[in-house]
Amino acid sequence: MHPFRRDHAPRPSRRWLLAVPFALIAAVTVVDVLVPPEVHLGPFLIAAPAVTASFAGPRTTALVGAVAVVAQTVVALARTSVTDLNHTYQIVALVLISVIATFFAHLRERDEKRMARLRSIAHAAQSVVLPPLPERAGPLRIASVYLAAEEEAQVGGDLFAAARTASGTRLLIGDARGKGLDAISEASLVLGAFRVTARREPGLRELVGRLEAGVGPAERARGAAADGVDEAFVTALVLDVPDHEPLVRLVNCGHPPPLLIGRGRVTPLEGTGTGPPLGLSDVLAADVTVETFPFAAGDVLLLHTDGVTEARDRSRAFYPLTERLAAWAAAAAQDDPAALLERLRADLLTYAGGRLGDDAALVAVRRTTAGTGRPVPPPPPSG
């Protein structure tokens, strides 16, 4: 599964919409010829090029305007003459409105092309900032998905990453405070620190210390200068999954706990050592606590950000992630991670009415019976 999904229906063809202005022109022309002389319906023809400009390009809009002018001329000839003062004014007004509508259609088409270029750039940027997770890492099968809340956004403050070590796989999922460029900047700092140090640091405590330095006092000061709030932080889960031990070690930095799907039930991995988010540990003076949980062959770990559990339906009720997974627990144990995330993604968007209130990231990790021993390829360079 590709990690980025924009779950909006593809734009249907607009060619059938051309029937509307042409039908309007035909109807107004016929009726205007048949009604009594004191009734004038010609001004309604102005609507044809105006409506066309809302969905078609300048050439099509100009064509519809020209057809409307011809129709108005036919009406003038049928009723009196083109030189009749009333019809002359109607034709002149129709020509002017058609020119204006064509100009605005040109502006709209130019803006749409600009947005298409920006989306293309965003797709290229997302592959650098947040590259896809590997489908396999040792004995693990992995899938990920990112759902951006904003219509035109491709990546936001949510983040995930994976790195192979000599003895296992390390995983990161996080959520930067706020939205927009500030959140993306903070997420990039944490991702960069993880990619540089995940393979080097011997333990999770040391690794989390390196990540903390990425959003420490300097970054908090930058965030305060930007929005007046003396906080810049990232909630995160950092996990270490050994290749040859049926367990997972994790450090929770103020993040929603992962869910373990196995043996027909769903268990939140909630330990006693949940710490503050990255960027606040110097304020709260908290020790880093490494928790250990069973993670046997066939089990599935689901990592997620709060954009999933804070999605709401029409009644404003939160998405019941644990209950949904519990209903699928038996099937989820057999599904590959990509199939599980596809089911979860579809259910989440249906529940939320097709639009999320916040970015959401999901990572599913399934332990198989034996590892491949193949390392995770390094992420692409950021420069």
N, C-alpha and C positions, 0 to 999 in steps of 0.2 A: 504493500500500500504506500502510495506517495504520501509524505507527511503533511502536505498542504492541500486542503480541499476548500474550494469556494463553493458552498452548497446553495447556489442560486440556479434556478432553471435557466437553460440557455435561451438567449433572445430569439424568439421565433422570427421567421421571415415576415417582412413588412410589405411585401408586394401586394398582398390581398387588400391592404388598406387603401391602395390607389383606387379601388372601386368606389370608395366613399365620395371623394371629390368629383369623380366623373359622373357618378349617379346623381349627385347634387346638381351638377351643371345641366344634365339631361332633364331632370325633373323641373328645375326652375325655368329652363328654356321652353319646354312644352306648355307648362301651366301659364307662363307669362304671355305666350302667344294666344292662348285660348280664353283668358279672363277678359272682362270688360276693359275698355281703353283707360278708364280712370284708375285702374289698379296697376301698380308697377312692382314687379317682383325682382327686377334686375339687380338691385342692391344686394340681394342674397348671394349673388355669384361671388362677391368678395370673400365669402367664407371658404370657397374652394382652394385658392392658393394659400390662404392663411392656415387652414387645417393641414395642407400638404407640407408646409414648412416645418411642422412639428415632428414629422417622422421621415421625411425624404430629403434628398440632397438638393442643391441649388438648380441643377439641370431639370430634374423632375418637377420642382416647384415652378420654374419658369415655363415648362411645357403646360402644366395645368393652368397657369395664369394666361398663357396664350390661347388655350382652348376656351377659357372663360370669356376672354375678349371677343373671340370669334362668335361664341354663342350670343353674347350681348349684341353684337353687330347683326346677327341673323334676326334677333328679336326686333331690333330697330327697323330693319328692312321690312319685316312682316307686318309691323304695326303702323309705322309712319315712314320715316326715313332716317338715315344716319345723321343728317344735318339738323334733325329736330333737337332743340336746345336741351330737353330733359335727357334724351338718350346720349347726346354728346357728352354731357357732364358725367353720366353713369360710366361711359366707356373710358373717359379720362381718369376718373377715380379708380376704376378697375385696373387700368394700366399702372397707376402709381402704387396701389396696394400690392400688385403682383411683383413690382420691382422691389418694394420694401420687404415683402415676404421672402423673395429670392435671396436678398442680402442676409436676412437673419438665418435662413437655411444654410448659407455659406458659413456664417459664424458658428452655428451649432455643429456642422460637420467638421470644421477646423478644431473645435474643442474636443470632439469625440476622438479625432485622430491623435490629439495631444494626450488624452487620457489613455489611449491604447499604448502609446509609447511609454508613458509612465508605468503602466502595468507591466510592460515588458521589462523595464528596468527593475521594477520591484521583484519580479520573478528571478532575475539574475542576482539581485542582492540577497534574496532569501537563501539561495543555494550556497552563498558564502557565509552569511551570518548564522544560519541554522541548517546545515546540510543534513540529508537523510541519515537516519541511524542504519547501521548494517543489519541485514536480515538475519545473519548468523554471527555469533561471537562465542567461540568455544562450544560448550554444551547448550547454549542459549539460542532460542529463536526470538527475534525482536520485531515489533512493528510499532509505528508511531503515526500520529495524526495531529495536525494543528488546525484549529478552527478560529479564524479571525473574526472578531465581532463587527468591525467596521466594514462597510460594503466594499471599499476599494483597497483595504489593507491586505497585505500578504503575510506580514510578520509583525508581532508586537512585543510585549514584555515577557511573554511566556517563553521558556527555553527548555531544551533537553540535549543531552550529549552522551556518548559512550566512548570508552577507551579500554583497550586490552592491556593487561599487565602480564608479568611472567606466570602468575598463578591463577588469574581469573579475569573478570570483567568488572569495570567500574561504570556506574551509571549516575547521571545527574538529571534532575528535573527541578525547575524553579519558576518563580513568578515575581517579576520586578514590580515594585510599587508604581502605581499610576499608569498612565497611558501615553501614547505618542512617542516622540523622539527621545524624551528623557528615559522612559521605560526601556526602549530599545537600546539606548546607550548603556544603561546599567546591566541589562541582560548580556550585551556583548562583552562587557568587562568580565563577568563571571564565566562566560563560555570560554573566553580567551585564557583565563587563569586555569580553568579545568583542563583544557587541551594541553597546556604547557606542563602542568604539574601532575596530572592524574597517573602518568606512567612512572613518575620519578619518586613521589612521596611514598614511604614505606607503609604508612598507616592512614586511616581515615581522619584521625585527629589532626595530623599534620596537613593533610589535603584540605580539610575545612579551614584551617588557619590561613592557608594560601588564598582560598576563595574569599575569606573574610577581608583580607587585605585589599581585594579588588573593589570593595564597596565600603571602605573604612571612612575615617573622619574627613578626608579630602573630598570624597564623593558626596558625603552627607552635606558638607558645606556648599558644594556645587548645587545640590538639589534645593537647599534652603535659599540660595541666591536666585534660583530660577522661579520658585513658586511660593517663597515665604514660609515654608514648612521645614522645620529642622529635622527632617528624616529623609533618608534615601536608603532603601533596603531591598533585599531580595529574599523571599522565602524559598527554601530549597530542601530537597532530599538528596543525600549522597549515599550511594549504595556500593557495596563490594560483594560480588558473587563469586566465591571460589569455584574453580572447575571441578575439583574432586572432593568437595564436602557438601552435603545436602543442607546448606544453610545460606543465609544472607545476612550481612552486617550492614547497618545503616546508621546514619546520623540525620536527625530531623531538626532542621533549622526553621521552626515555625511554619511548617508546610503541612497540608492535609496528609494523613498517613496513607501508605500504600495499602492495597487490598490484596490478600492472598486467596486465590481461588483453588481449592483442592479438597478432595475427599467429599465432594457434594456440598460444600458450604463456602461461605465468604467470610474471611476474618480480617478485620482492620489490624494492621501491625502497629498498635499503639503501645509504646514503651513508657517508661517512667522518666526518661531523660530528654524530653522535647526541649530544645533550646531556642533562643531568640533568632530572628532572621539574620542573614548575613548583612553586616553593616551596623548592627546594634549590639554586638557582643561586648564591645568596650564600654557601652553605656550600662548594660545590665550585668556585666562582670560574670557571665555564666561560663561554666566549664562545658567542654564538648564531651558528650556521652555517646559511646558506641553501643548500640543495641544489637543483639543477635537473635534471629528467628529461624525456624525450620523452613527449608525450601527444597523439597524433594523432587525427584524426577516425575514429570507429569503435572506439577503445580504451575500455576500462572500467577504472576505478579502484575497488578495493574497500578501504574503510577498516573496521577492526574493533578491538574491545577484546580483552583477553586472556581474557575469559570464553568466547570462541569456541574459541581454540586450547587452552585448558585444560580443556575439557569432556572427560569420560572415558567409556569404555564399560564393560561389565561386567568386562573384564580389566584395567581401570585404564589403558588406553592412551589417549593424548591424541588429540583429533580432528585428523586430517591435512588441514587446510584447503587447503594448497597443492596436495596431490595430488588432492583432490576437485575443486578448480577446474580443474586441468590436464585432468582427464577430461571436463570440460564446456566447455573453452576455445572450441571451434568453435561450440557452441550459444550460449555466453555472449556471443560477439561479435555475434550476431544478436538475442538477447533484449533486451527493455527492462530497465532496472535492477530494476523491481518484480518481474518474472518471475524474474530471477536470484536475488534475495533470497528469494523464496517457495520456490524449489527448495532453496536453501542452508538456510533455516530448517527446512524439513521434514526434510532430511537430518541436520542437526545434532541435532534433538530425537530422531529415531529412533536415532541413534548413542548419545546419552546416556540413552536409556531414558525420554524424556519429561520429564526434570528436569535442570536445569543446577546446577552447584555454585556459580556466580557469575553476576552480571548480565552480559549480553552485548549489545553494540550493533553494528550493521552499517549502513554507508552505501555505496551503489553509485552511481558517477558515470560517465555515458557521454557522451563528446564527440560531437556531431553535426557535420554539415558546415557548418552556418550557425547563427548566434545569432539569438535572437528580439529581443534588445535590451530585453526587458521586465525591470524590476528586481524583485528579491525583496521581497515585502511585509515591512514591519518586524514584529517579534514583538509579541504583545499586551503591554500594560503589566503590570508585576508587582504593582502595588498594587490 
